C-alpha cells in the first residue's frame, strides 16, 4: 500500500513579497508549503482579506473558494493546486492525491525485484497462501531418489526384452538366414539407438521434471506435436499389450500346457481357427486379470518388477545354456522327412501315442496310396523318395549354422524342405491335403523387419519415470543407451 507523507513548513510574513511588517494579521495567517513526496513542492498562501484579524491565535483557514470564471477552485493542503492561478483546465486534471515515497532514486535491480515480486493479494491473504504452500510441501512425499541403474537401465531392459525374442527370432533366422538376420537385428537396433540419442539431446537441454517423453516432446516441438506423438505412443502401447498377451497364450498352449486348449481341430485346416478361438478366451481372461491388478494399484506391480525382470534374465540365460548343452548332447526331438520334405508329425502322434517306424510307414502308406494293397497306385514323390528321421535340434556341432547362412524365403502354401537332404526333383503337390508341413505366410526381408522390430522397442520406460529420478538429465541418456546396447548384443548373440 502506498505511503503518503505531508510536510507543512510555516512561512514568515516577511518572506512574502509585497508585504510589510505593519501587517500583523498576515503573520497570524499561516502560509504553508506542502510537499508530496520528494519531487513536488507546492507553495501556498492564504488569500488576503480586507478584514483584519485579532491579536489572538486563530485557526488557519485550509481552504478557500475563489470566484472567477464560474469554476470553483478549492485550495487545500491535500490537493496539488500549483496551477490554481492559471486560467486553464490543467488544474482539474492534475490532482496528485497520492504518490510513492522515494526520497532517493532506487537502484534498477531493486526496482525490478519489486516489480517481479508484486502481488495483488493483501498482506494477510499472502501470508495465508504461503502458509498453505508450506503445509503442502510438508505433506508431500519423498523427493526423487532413483538413480540410473534402478530408474532407467533395468526398466528399459524389462520392456525391451519381449515375447518376440523367444518366439520369432529363431523363425526369422530360419527364413532370412544368418547374414540377413544379422542385418535385420542391426537395422532395428540402429533405429532405436538413433531415437535414444535424439531423446538424450532433448533431455539434456534443460531441466526434465515429471511428465516423461510427452513433456520433452511438447517442450521442443510444441504442445500440438506433443499431443500427436502422445496419441501415437498410446496406440503403440495398446497394440503392444495385445501382442504380449497373444504371445503368452501361444507359449502356454503350444509349449507349456497343450492339453489346456479349449477348442481343438481334427483336421490341419482347422488348427488355425481353433488356436485363434483359444487365444480369444485365454486372452480375455488375462486382460481382465491385468485390468484388476491396475485397478488395485500400480505400485504393487512396481514392487514385483524386479522379480519379473529376474525371470526374463533367467530365460535368456537358459537360451545360451541350452545352446551349449545341445552342442554336446542334442535332445531327442525327431522330425519325419520324406525325401527333403517335412512331414506333419501331429497327425501321426494323434493316431499312435507311441508310434514305431512300421506304424509311421503304414500311416504314410495310407496317406499317399489309394489302398493298403502293395500293388495300389501311390503318389510319385512317395515312391521315388525314402522315409527318414532327423533331429529337430541337432546342436551347434552338426554344422547347422553353415546350412542356414543364406536365406530361404517361401510363398504361402509352399512345402517346408531341407535343402541338405537328397530328393528327386518333382513338382510340389498341388493340394495341401497331403501330410506335409506347409507355410502359412509369405516371407520377405521387409516382412521380417516389421515382425522383429517390436522386440527392440520399449526405450521410453526410463524417460517415463523422469519424476522419480534424482538426476534425470544424466540418468535418462546413460541408462537408455546402455540398455539398448545390452539388448542389441543379446539379440545378435541369440
C-alpha positions in Angstrom: 0.0 0.0 0.0 1.4 3.4 -0.9 2.5 5.7 1.9 1.9 9.4 1.8 3.9 12.0 3.7 2.7 15.6 4.0 5.2 18.2 5.2 3.9 21.6 6.3 6.6 24.3 6.7 5.5 27.6 8.3 6.5 30.7 6.3 7.0 34.1 7.9 5.1 37.1 6.7 8.4 39.0 5.9 9.3 36.3 3.3 6.1 37.1 1.3 6.8 39.7 -1.4 4.8 42.9 -1.2 4.1 42.7 2.4 5.5 44.9 5.2 5.9 44.4 8.9 2.9 46.5 9.5 0.5 43.7 8.7 0.4 41.7 11.9 -2.7 39.9 10.8 -0.8 38.3 8.0 1.6 36.7 10.4 -1.3 35.2 12.2 -2.4 33.6 9.0 -0.4 30.6 8.1 1.2 30.2 4.8 2.3 26.6 4.2 4.5 24.7 1.8 3.1 21.3 1.1 5.5 18.6 -0.2 4.1 15.5 -1.8 7.0 13.0 -1.8 10.4 14.2 -2.8 9.7 15.6 -6.3 6.9 18.1 -5.9 6.8 21.2 -3.7 3.8 23.4 -3.7 3.9 26.9 -2.2 0.6 28.2 -0.9 -0.5 31.2 1.0 -4.0 32.1 2.1 -5.5 34.9 0.1 -5.6 38.3 1.7 -8.8 39.5 3.1 -9.9 43.0 3.8 -10.9 42.2 7.3 -8.0 42.3 9.8 -7.7 39.6 12.4 -7.3 40.0 16.1 -4.1 39.7 18.0 -5.1 36.3 19.5 -4.3 32.9 18.0 -6.6 31.9 15.1 -7.2 28.6 13.4 -5.7 28.7 9.9 -8.1 28.5 7.0 -7.0 25.5 5.0 -9.4 26.0 2.1 -10.9 28.9 0.3 -13.1 29.4 -2.6 -12.3 31.9 -5.3 -14.9 33.2 -7.6 -13.6 33.7 -11.1 -14.9 32.4 -14.4 -17.6 30.4 -12.8 -15.4 27.4 -11.8 -15.0 27.0 -8.1 -11.4 26.1 -7.2 -10.8 24.6 -3.8 -7.5 25.3 -2.1 -6.4 22.6 0.3 -3.2 21.1 1.7 -4.3 17.8 0.3 -4.7 19.0 -3.3 -1.9 19.9 -5.6 -3.1 23.4 -6.6 0.1 24.8 -8.0 -1.8 25.8 -11.1 -4.6 27.3 -9.2 -4.0 30.8 -10.5 -3.7 29.7 -14.2 -6.7 30.0 -16.3 -6.6 26.5 -17.9 -8.2 23.1 -17.3 -4.9 21.5 -16.1 -5.9 22.2 -12.5 -8.9 19.9 -12.7 -6.8 17.0 -14.1 -3.6 17.1 -12.1 -5.0 16.1 -8.7 -1.9 14.4 -7.1 -3.5 13.0 -4.0 -1.1 10.0 -3.5 2.4 9.4 -4.6 5.1 6.8 -3.7 7.6 8.0 -1.2 11.0 8.0 -3.0 13.4 10.4 -1.3 16.3 8.9 -3.3 16.4 7.3 -6.7 16.3 3.5 -6.3 18.6 1.0 -7.9 17.4 -0.7 -11.1 17.9 -4.1 -9.5 15.7 -3.3 -6.5 13.1 -1.8 -8.7 12.9 -4.8 -11.0 12.8 -7.1 -7.9 9.8 -5.2 -6.6 8.1 -5.5 -9.9 8.8 -9.2 -10.2 7.5 -9.9 -6.6 4.4 -7.8 -7.0 1.2 -9.5 -5.9 -2.4 -8.2 -5.9 -3.1 -10.1 -2.6 -3.4 -8.3 0.6 -0.8 -8.9 3.3 -3.0 -11.3 5.3 -4.1 -13.3 2.2 -0.5 -13.6 1.0 0.7 -14.9 4.4 -2.2 -17.4 4.4 -1.3 -18.6 1.0 2.4 -19.0 1.9 1.4 -21.0 5.0 -0.8 -23.3 2.9 2.1 -23.9 0.4 4.5 -24.7 3.2 1.9 -27.2 4.6 1.5 -28.9 1.2 5.3 -29.2 0.9 5.4 -30.9 4.3 2.7 -33.3 3.3 4.4 -34.1 0.0 6.1 -37.4 -0.4 9.8 -38.1 -0.5 12.0 -36.4 -3.0 13.1 -38.3 -6.2 15.8 -40.7 -5.2 16.1 -43.3 -8.1 19.4 -43.5 -9.9 20.5 -44.6 -13.4 20.6 -48.3 -12.7 17.2 -48.8 -10.9 15.4 -45.9 -12.5 16.3 -46.2 -16.2 18.5 -49.2 -17.1 16.5 -52.0 -15.5 13.1 -50.7 -16.6 14.3 -50.4 -20.2 15.7 -53.9 -20.2 12.4 -55.2 -18.9 10.4 -53.5 -21.6 12.8 -54.2 -24.5 13.1 -57.9 -23.8 9.8 -59.2 -25.2 8.0 -62.2 -26.4 9.3 -61.9 -29.9 12.8 -62.7 -28.8 11.6 -66.1 -27.6 9.0 -66.9 -30.2 10.1 -65.3 -33.5 13.8 -64.8 -33.5 14.7 -68.3 -34.5 11.9 -68.3 -37.1 13.4 -65.1 -38.6 16.9 -66.7 -38.7 15.4 -69.8 -40.4 13.8 -67.8 -43.2 16.3 -65.0 -43.6 19.5 -66.9 -42.9 22.3 -65.9 -40.6 23.6 -63.0 -42.6 20.3 -61.3 -43.4 19.1 -62.0 -39.8 22.1 -60.1 -38.5 21.3 -57.2 -40.9 17.7 -57.2 -39.6 18.8 -57.0 -36.0 21.4 -54.4 -36.8 18.9 -52.1 -38.6 16.3 -52.3 -35.9 18.8 -51.7 -33.1 20.2 -48.7 -35.1 16.8 -47.2 -35.4 16.2 -47.3 -31.6 19.7 -46.1 -30.9 19.2 -43.0 -33.0 15.9 -42.4 -31.3 17.6 -42.7 -27.9 20.3 -40.2 -29.0 17.6 -37.7 -30.1 15.8 -38.2 -26.8 19.0 -37.7 -24.9 19.7 -34.4 -26.7 16.2 -33.1 -25.6 16.7 -34.5 -22.0 20.0 -32.7 -21.6 18.6 -29.4 -22.9 17.2 -28.2 -19.7 15.6 -29.5 -16.5 13.3 -32.5 -17.0 10.5 -32.6 -14.4 7.7 -35.1 -14.2 5.9 -35.8 -17.5 8.3 -38.1 -19.3 8.5 -38.3 -23.0 5.3 -36.2 -23.6 6.7 -33.3 -21.7 10.1 -33.4 -23.6 8.4 -33.6 -27.0 5.9 -30.8 -26.1 8.7 -28.6 -24.9 10.9 -29.0 -28.0 8.2 -29.2 -30.7 5.2 -27.6 -29.1 2.0 -29.0 -27.4 0.4 -29.8 -30.8 3.2 -32.1 -31.8 3.4 -33.4 -28.3 -0.3 -34.4 -28.3 0.0 -36.1 -31.7 3.1 -38.1 -30.7 1.5 -38.9 -27.3 -1.6 -40.3 -29.1 0.7 -42.5 -31.3 2.6 -43.6 -28.3 -0.7 -44.6 -26.6 -1.8 -46.6 -29.6 1.5 -48.3 -29.9 1.5 -49.2 -26.2 -2.1 -50.6 -26.6 -1.2 -52.8 -29.5 2.0 -53.9 -27.8 0.0 -55.0 -24.8 -2.3 -57.1 -27.1 0.8 -58.6 -28.8 2.3 -59.7 -25.5 -1.0 -61.3 -24.3 -1.2 -63.3 -27.5 2.4 -64.3 -27.2 1.9 -65.5 -23.7 -1.1 -67.6 -24.7 0.8 -69.1 -27.6 3.6 -70.2 -25.3 1.1 -71.6 -22.8 -0.9 -73.7 -25.3 1.9 -74.8 -27.6 4.8 -75.5 -25.3 3.8 -75.5 -21.6 0.3 -77.0 -21.4 -1.1 -78.2 -24.8 -3.8 -80.1 -23.1 -5.3 -76.8 -21.7 -6.7 -75.9 -25.1 -10.5 -75.5 -25.0 -11.0 -75.7 -28.8 -9.4 -78.5 -30.8 -9.5 -79.4 -34.5 -9.1 -82.9 -36.0 -8.0 -81.6 -39.5 -4.9 -79.5 -40.2 -7.0 -76.9 -42.0 -8.9 -76.1 -38.7 -5.9 -75.8 -36.4 -5.5 -72.1 -37.1 -9.1 -71.3 -36.3 -9.1 -73.4 -33.1 -5.9 -71.7 -31.9 -7.4 -68.3 -32.6 -10.5 -69.1 -30.5 -8.3 -70.3 -27.7 -6.4 -67.1 -27.8 -9.6 -65.1 -27.6 -10.8 -66.9 -24.5 -7.5 -67.0 -22.6 -6.5 -63.5 -23.8 -9.7 -62.0 -22.5 -9.1 -63.7 -19.1 -5.6 -62.5 -19.0 -6.6 -58.9 -19.9 -9.3 -58.9 -17.2 -6.8 -60.0 -14.6 -4.3 -57.3 -15.6 -7.1 -54.7 -15.5 -8.0 -55.7 -12.0 -4.3 -55.5 -11.0 -4.1 -52.0 -12.4 -7.3 -51.0 -10.6 -5.9 -52.2 -7.3 -2.7 -50.2 -7.7 0.3 -50.0 -10.0 2.6 -49.7 -7.0 2.2 -53.4 -6.4 3.3 -54.1 -10.0 6.4 -51.8 -9.5 7.3 -53.7 -6.4 7.3 -57.0 -8.3 9.1 -55.5 -11.4 12.5 -56.7 -10.2 11.1 -60.3 -9.8 9.7 -60.2 -13.3 12.9 -58.9 -14.7 14.8 -61.7 -12.9 12.6 -64.3 -14.6 13.3 -62.7 -18.0 17.0 -62.7 -17.4 16.9 -66.4 -16.3 15.0 -67.2 -19.5 17.6 -65.5 -21.7 20.5 -67.2 -19.8 18.7 -70.5 -20.5 19.0 -69.9 -24.2 22.8 -69.9 -24.0 22.9 -72.8 -21.6 20.7 -74.8 -23.9 22.8 -73.9 -26.9 26.0 -75.1 -25.2 24.4 -78.3 -23.8 22.8 -79.3 -27.2 26.2 -78.9 -28.9 27.5 -81.9 -26.9 24.3 -83.8 -26.2 21.3 -83.0 -28.5 17.8 -83.6 -27.2 15.7 -86.4 -28.7 13.3 -84.5 -30.9 12.8 -86.4 -34.2 11.3 -84.9 -37.3 9.8 -87.1 -40.1 11.1 -86.4 -43.6 10.1 -87.8 -46.9 13.0 -87.0 -49.2 13.7 -83.5 -48.3 10.1 -82.6 -47.4 9.0 -82.2 -43.9 6.1 -84.5 -42.7 3.5 -83.2 -40.3 4.1 -85.3 -37.3 1.0 -84.2 -35.3 -1.3 -86.5 -37.2 1.0 -89.5 -36.7 1.2 -88.8 -33.0 -2.5 -88.4 -32.7 -3.1 -91.8 -34.5 -0.5 -93.6 -32.4 0.6 -92.4 -29.0 4.0 -94.1 -29.3 4.3 -94.9 -33.0 7.1 -97.2 -34.2 8.8 -96.9 -37.5 6.5 -99.6 -39.0 3.4 -97.8 -37.8 4.6 -94.5 -39.2 5.3 -96.1 -42.5 1.8 -97.7 -42.5 0.2 -94.4 -41.8 2.1 -92.7 -44.6 1.2 -95.5 -47.0 -2.5 -94.8 -46.3 -2.0 -91.1 -46.9 -0.1 -91.4 -50.2 -1.7 -94.5 -51.7 -5.2 -95.2 -52.7 -5.5 -98.6 -50.9 -3.4 -100.6 -48.4 -2.6 -103.2 -51.1 1.0 -103.3 -52.3 0.0 -103.1 -55.9 -2.1 -100.0 -55.4 -1.2 -96.7 -57.2 0.7 -94.2 -55.0 2.0 -90.7 -55.2 5.0 -90.4 -57.4 7.1 -88.5 -54.9 6.3 -91.0 -52.3 7.5 -93.9 -54.4 10.6 -92.1 -55.6 12.0 -91.0 -52.1 12.8 -92.6 -48.9 11.3 -92.0 -45.5 13.8 -90.8 -42.7 14.0 -89.2 -39.4 16.3 -86.3 -38.4 16.9 -84.4 -35.2 14.8 -81.3 -34.8 17.5 -79.7 -32.6 20.8 -81.1 -34.0 23.1 -78.7 -32.0 25.9 -76.4 -32.9 28.3 -79.3 -33.7 26.2 -80.6 -36.5 27.0 -77.7 -38.8 23.6 -76.2 -38.7 25.0 -72.6 -38.9 26.7 -73.2 -42.2 23.4 -74.7 -43.6 21.5 -71.6 -42.7 23.9 -68.9 -43.9 21.7 -67.9 -46.9 18.0 -67.1 -47.0 15.2 -69.4 -47.9 12.1 -67.2 -48.4 8.9 -69.1 -49.3 5.5 -68.2 -50.5 2.2 -69.1 -48.8 1.4 -72.8 -49.3 4.9 -74.0 -50.1 6.3 -77.2 -48.6 9.0 -76.8 -46.0 12.1 -78.5 -47.3 15.6 -79.2 -46.1 18.0 -78.5 -48.9 20.8 -80.6 -47.5 18.9 -83.9 -48.0 18.8 -85.7 -51.3 15.5 -85.8 -53.1 14.1 -86.5 -56.5 13.2 -83.3 -58.3 9.5 -83.4 -58.8 6.8 -80.8 -58.8 5.4 -79.7 -55.4 2.0 -81.0 -54.5 -0.9 -79.1 -55.8 -3.1 -79.8 -52.8 -2.5 -79.1 -49.1 -4.3 -82.2 -48.0 -1.2 -84.3 -48.0 0.6 -84.7 -44.7 3.4 -82.1 -45.4 4.3 -79.0 -43.4 3.1 -76.0 -45.5 4.0 -72.4 -44.9 1.1 -70.3 -43.7 2.5 -66.9 -44.7 4.7 -65.5 -47.4 8.1 -64.3 -46.1 10.4 -61.5 -47.3 13.1 -59.3 -45.9 10.7 -56.3 -45.4 8.2 -58.5 -43.7 10.7 -59.9 -41.3 12.0 -56.5 -40.4 8.4 -55.5 -39.5 7.9 -58.6 -37.4 11.1 -58.3 -35.5 11.2 -54.5 -34.9 8.7 -54.6 -31.9 11.3 -56.7 -30.0 13.7 -53.7 -29.8 11.1 -51.1 -28.7 10.3 -50.0 -25.1 13.1 -47.5 -24.8 10.8 -44.9 -23.2 10.4 -46.8 -20.0 13.2 -44.9 -18.3 12.2 -41.4 -19.5 8.6 -42.0 -18.4 9.9 -42.2 -14.8 11.6 -38.8 -15.0 9.6 -37.6 -12.0 11.2 -40.3 -9.8 14.8 -39.8 -11.0 17.3 -37.9 -8.8 19.2 -36.5 -11.9 17.0 -37.0 -15.0 19.4 -35.1 -17.3 22.1 -37.6 -16.5 20.2 -40.8 -15.9 18.0 -40.8 -19.0 20.8 -40.7 -21.7 23.2 -43.1 -19.9 20.6 -45.7 -18.8 18.7 -45.7 -22.1 21.7 -46.1 -24.3 23.3 -48.7 -22.1 20.1 -50.7 -22.2 19.9 -50.5 -26.0 23.5 -51.7 -26.3 22.9 -54.6 -23.9 19.8 -55.8 -25.7 21.4 -55.4 -29.1 24.3 -57.6 -28.0 21.9 -60.2 -26.6 19.8 -60.3 -29.8 22.9 -60.6 -32.0 24.3 -63.4 -29.9 21.0 -65.2 -29.8 
